[in-house]
């Protein structure tokens, strides 16, 4: 008697591209860890470009609709998803979530939609029109999702309280951190020579990340201190001009995008996170995995939850300005280049997040 093979659960992960953002990296990490005996994952992207493309496993198909914007991509996205007929569609980034939920009436009724909210919702837009559009999207479209995933409890509570979403349909899955891989990449810490403090910051060069106010604070430190900022973005020229205006040339460096900054983080005296808003800052978790302490503004989303779960002294919360300067001055320069033990709380380790994510997909 032949036993019928179980039907694999087909999962379509939809992303605009494989650009080097934290939300995209989290999706690739979660997708990569799915058990191929239970799930058949694949990516549908607007464009198949970006730094994280190399992280996609060879056995995971990538379908590109070859469109640069959501508006242009939607018609072909609908056709692609109708043809592939996935059991579950997963997306992240609020504007992509809203666009995909609009396609729900055009896809088979059996298809489940899972959206992941990666950032603090109230900060998605700066203009009144933009804020109204997002408010309506959360109010009118997000209830169509079968499940909403958030990386931090604070985001889940905001979605429920501000937009009236059913809290029972919102699941909190902490960002998965592949501690083993990160520590392997950081095995030989890198550090600029000298006796002063050495700091690292990582993120897109945008208003959200707050590097403009970090430079103002860093200028208050002794002249032997050094700061490296890894990332690219629209504020590059403005930040470079600020560095020169503050007399920080040679002390503060915009080093561009670095897909594996772990060795520099591991060699730093602290990772600096000056964000004006965040979801759950993945770079803070990766820094803790490298054994590097974190100094962050309280506005940095789920950082307060990370601080509560981490060992004493692993995460320092300080408002931008005098308090942030004091926190940086309190850091003692390290005297060696050894990889320090991990400071990562166990709830952020890859295995726990992957298991919870798989259970939601299989519901």
C-alpha positions in Angstrom: 0.0 0.0 0.0 1.4 3.3 -1.1 1.4 6.3 1.4 0.5 9.5 -0.3 3.2 12.2 0.1 2.1 15.2 2.2 1.3 18.3 0.3 3.9 21.0 0.8 2.7 24.4 2.0 3.6 26.9 -0.8 4.8 30.2 0.6 5.3 33.3 -1.6 7.5 36.0 0.0 6.9 39.3 -1.7 9.6 42.1 -1.5 10.2 45.2 -3.6 13.9 44.1 -4.0 16.8 42.6 -2.1 18.1 46.0 -1.1 20.1 46.1 2.1 17.4 47.0 4.6 16.7 45.2 7.9 13.2 44.2 7.0 14.3 42.5 3.8 17.1 40.7 5.7 14.7 39.4 8.3 12.3 38.0 5.6 15.2 36.2 3.8 16.4 34.8 7.1 13.0 33.4 8.1 12.3 32.0 4.6 15.7 30.3 4.5 15.1 28.4 7.7 11.8 26.8 6.7 11.8 23.0 6.6 11.7 22.0 3.0 9.9 18.8 4.0 6.9 20.9 5.1 7.2 24.1 3.1 7.9 25.2 -0.5 9.1 28.8 -0.2 9.8 31.2 -3.1 10.3 34.9 -3.6 8.3 37.3 -5.8 10.1 40.6 -6.2 9.6 43.8 -8.1 13.3 43.7 -9.0 15.8 41.0 -8.3 18.6 43.4 -7.4 20.2 44.3 -4.1 22.9 43.4 -1.6 20.9 40.7 0.1 20.4 38.7 -3.1 23.4 36.6 -2.2 21.7 35.5 1.0 18.8 33.7 -0.8 19.4 30.0 -0.8 20.1 28.3 -4.1 17.0 26.0 -3.7 14.6 29.0 -3.3 13.2 30.3 -6.7 13.1 34.0 -7.3 10.4 35.4 -9.7 10.9 39.0 -10.7 8.1 41.1 -12.3 10.7 43.6 -13.4 8.9 46.7 -12.3 10.5 49.4 -10.1 7.4 50.7 -8.3 4.4 49.1 -6.5 1.9 50.8 -8.9 3.7 49.4 -12.0 4.2 46.0 -10.4 0.7 45.3 -9.1 -0.9 44.0 -12.4 2.0 41.6 -13.0 2.1 40.6 -9.3 -1.6 39.6 -9.5 -0.9 37.5 -12.6 2.1 35.9 -11.1 0.4 35.0 -7.8 -2.7 33.7 -9.7 -0.4 31.4 -11.7 1.7 30.2 -8.8 -1.3 29.8 -6.4 0.6 29.9 -3.1 -1.1 28.7 0.0 0.3 31.7 1.9 1.6 35.2 0.8 4.0 36.9 3.2 5.1 40.5 2.9 6.8 43.2 4.9 7.1 47.0 4.5 3.8 48.9 5.0 3.3 50.2 1.5 3.8 46.7 0.0 1.5 45.2 2.6 -1.3 47.6 1.7 -0.8 47.0 -2.0 -0.9 43.3 -1.7 -4.0 43.3 0.5 -5.7 45.2 -2.3 -5.1 42.1 -4.5 -6.9 39.7 -2.2 -10.2 39.8 -4.1 -8.4 38.7 -7.3 -6.7 35.6 -5.8 -8.0 32.2 -4.7 -10.1 32.4 -1.5 -7.9 29.7 0.1 -4.9 32.0 0.0 -3.8 33.3 3.4 -2.2 36.8 3.7 0.4 37.4 6.4 1.9 40.9 6.7 4.8 41.9 8.8 5.0 45.4 10.2 8.7 46.3 10.4 8.6 49.9 11.6 6.7 52.3 13.9 3.5 53.0 12.0 3.0 56.6 12.9 6.3 57.6 11.3 5.7 56.2 7.8 4.9 59.6 6.3 5.8 63.2 7.0 3.0 65.0 5.2 -0.7 65.2 6.3 -1.8 63.5 3.1 0.7 60.7 3.6 -0.3 60.2 7.2 -4.0 60.1 6.2 -3.2 57.5 3.5 -1.4 55.2 5.9 -4.1 55.7 8.6 -6.8 54.5 6.1 -4.6 51.6 4.9 -4.2 50.3 8.5 -7.9 50.9 9.3 -9.4 49.5 6.0 -6.9 47.1 4.5 -5.0 45.5 7.4 -8.2 43.8 8.8 -8.0 41.8 5.5 -4.8 40.1 6.6 -5.1 36.7 8.2 -2.2 37.4 10.5 -0.1 40.5 11.3 3.4 39.9 12.6 5.3 42.5 14.6 8.9 42.3 15.9 8.1 44.0 19.2 5.2 44.2 21.7 5.2 48.0 21.5 4.4 47.9 17.8 1.6 45.3 18.3 0.0 47.5 21.0 0.2 50.6 18.8 -1.5 48.8 15.9 -4.3 47.7 18.2 -4.8 50.9 20.1 -4.3 53.4 17.3 -5.9 51.6 14.3 -8.4 49.3 16.0 -6.9 46.1 14.8 -7.8 42.8 16.6 -5.0 42.2 19.0 -5.6 38.4 18.8 -4.7 38.4 15.2 -1.3 40.2 15.9 1.6 37.9 16.7 4.9 39.1 18.1 8.0 37.4 16.5 11.3 38.8 17.6 13.8 39.5 14.8 15.8 36.3 14.2 19.5 36.6 14.8 21.8 34.0 13.3 24.2 34.3 16.2 26.6 31.6 14.9 27.0 33.1 11.5 27.4 36.6 12.8 30.1 35.6 15.3 31.9 33.7 12.6 32.0 36.8 10.4 33.3 38.8 13.4 35.8 36.3 14.6 38.7 38.8 13.9 37.5 42.1 15.2 38.6 45.2 13.3 39.4 48.5 15.0 41.2 51.7 14.0 44.5 52.0 15.8 44.9 54.5 18.6 44.1 54.8 22.3 40.8 56.7 22.2 37.2 55.5 22.1 36.0 53.8 18.9 32.4 53.8 18.0 30.4 52.3 15.1 26.9 53.1 13.8 25.0 51.2 11.0 22.0 52.3 9.0 20.5 54.1 6.1 21.6 57.7 5.8 18.0 59.1 6.4 16.3 61.4 8.9 14.9 58.3 10.7 18.4 57.1 11.7 19.4 60.3 13.4 23.0 60.5 12.3 22.9 64.3 12.1 22.2 64.5 15.8 24.8 61.8 16.5 27.5 63.9 14.9 26.5 66.9 17.0 26.9 64.8 20.1 30.1 63.1 19.0 31.7 66.5 18.4 31.7 66.9 22.2 34.0 63.9 22.7 37.8 64.1 23.1 39.8 64.5 19.9 41.2 60.9 20.0 37.7 59.4 19.7 36.6 57.9 16.3 33.3 57.1 14.7 32.6 55.0 11.6 29.1 55.1 10.1 28.2 52.3 7.7 25.3 53.0 5.3 24.1 54.9 2.3 21.2 57.2 1.7 19.9 60.5 0.5 21.6 62.4 3.4 25.1 61.4 2.5 26.2 64.8 1.1 24.5 66.7 3.9 26.1 64.5 6.6 29.6 64.8 5.0 29.1 68.6 4.9 28.2 68.5 8.6 31.3 66.4 9.4 33.5 69.0 7.8 31.6 71.9 9.5 32.0 70.4 12.9 35.7 69.8 12.4 35.3 66.0 12.5 37.2 65.2 9.3 39.4 62.2 10.0 37.4 61.4 13.2 34.0 60.7 11.8 33.8 58.6 8.6 30.9 57.8 6.3 32.2 54.4 5.1 29.3 53.4 2.8 27.2 50.2 2.8 28.9 47.2 4.4 26.9 43.9 4.1 29.0 42.3 6.9 29.9 45.0 9.5 30.2 42.5 12.3 34.0 42.6 12.6 34.0 46.4 13.0 31.1 46.2 15.5 32.9 43.5 17.5 36.1 45.7 17.6 34.2 48.9 18.7 33.7 50.1 22.3 30.0 50.4 21.6 27.4 50.4 18.8 25.6 53.8 18.6 21.9 53.9 17.7 20.7 57.5 17.6 17.4 56.8 15.7 14.3 59.0 15.9 12.1 56.0 15.4 12.5 52.3 14.7 10.6 49.0 14.7 13.0 46.5 16.4 16.6 47.6 15.6 18.2 44.5 14.1 21.7 46.0 14.2 21.4 46.3 18.0 20.7 42.6 18.2 23.7 41.8 15.9 25.9 44.0 18.0 24.9 42.2 21.2 25.6 38.9 19.4 29.1 40.2 18.7 29.6 41.1 22.4 29.4 44.8 21.8 27.4 47.0 24.1 24.8 49.4 22.6 24.0 53.0 23.4 20.6 54.0 22.0 18.0 56.6 22.1 14.7 55.5 23.8 12.9 56.4 20.6 14.5 53.5 18.8 11.4 51.3 18.8 11.7 48.0 20.6 15.1 48.9 22.0 13.5 49.3 25.4 12.3 45.7 25.3 15.8 44.5 24.3 17.3 46.5 27.2 14.9 44.9 29.7 15.9 41.4 28.4 19.6 41.9 28.1 22.2 41.7 30.9 22.8 44.8 33.0 25.0 47.3 31.1 24.6 45.6 27.7 22.2 48.3 26.5 22.3 52.0 27.7 19.3 54.2 26.9 20.1 57.9 26.6 18.3 60.9 25.0 20.1 62.6 22.2 22.2 65.5 23.6 23.9 65.8 26.9 22.7 62.3 28.1 24.0 60.6 25.0 27.4 62.4 25.3 27.6 61.3 28.9 26.9 57.7 27.9 29.6 57.7 25.3 32.1 59.2 27.7 31.3 56.5 30.2 32.6 53.8 27.8 36.1 52.7 28.5 38.3 52.0 25.4 39.0 48.3 25.0 42.6 47.2 25.2 42.5 44.1 22.9 41.0 42.8 19.7 39.4 39.6 21.0 35.9 38.6 20.2 33.9 39.1 23.4 31.2 36.6 24.6 27.7 37.2 23.2 25.3 39.5 25.0 22.3 38.4 22.9 19.2 37.5 25.0 18.1 33.9 24.1 14.6 35.0 22.9 16.2 36.7 19.8 18.1 33.6 18.7 17.3 32.3 15.3 15.8 28.9 16.4 13.0 30.4 18.5 11.9 33.0 15.9 12.0 30.4 13.1 9.9 27.9 15.1 7.2 30.4 15.9 7.1 31.7 12.3 6.7 28.2 10.9 3.8 27.5 13.3 2.0 30.6 12.1 2.5 29.6 8.4 1.1 26.1 9.1 -2.0 27.2 10.9 
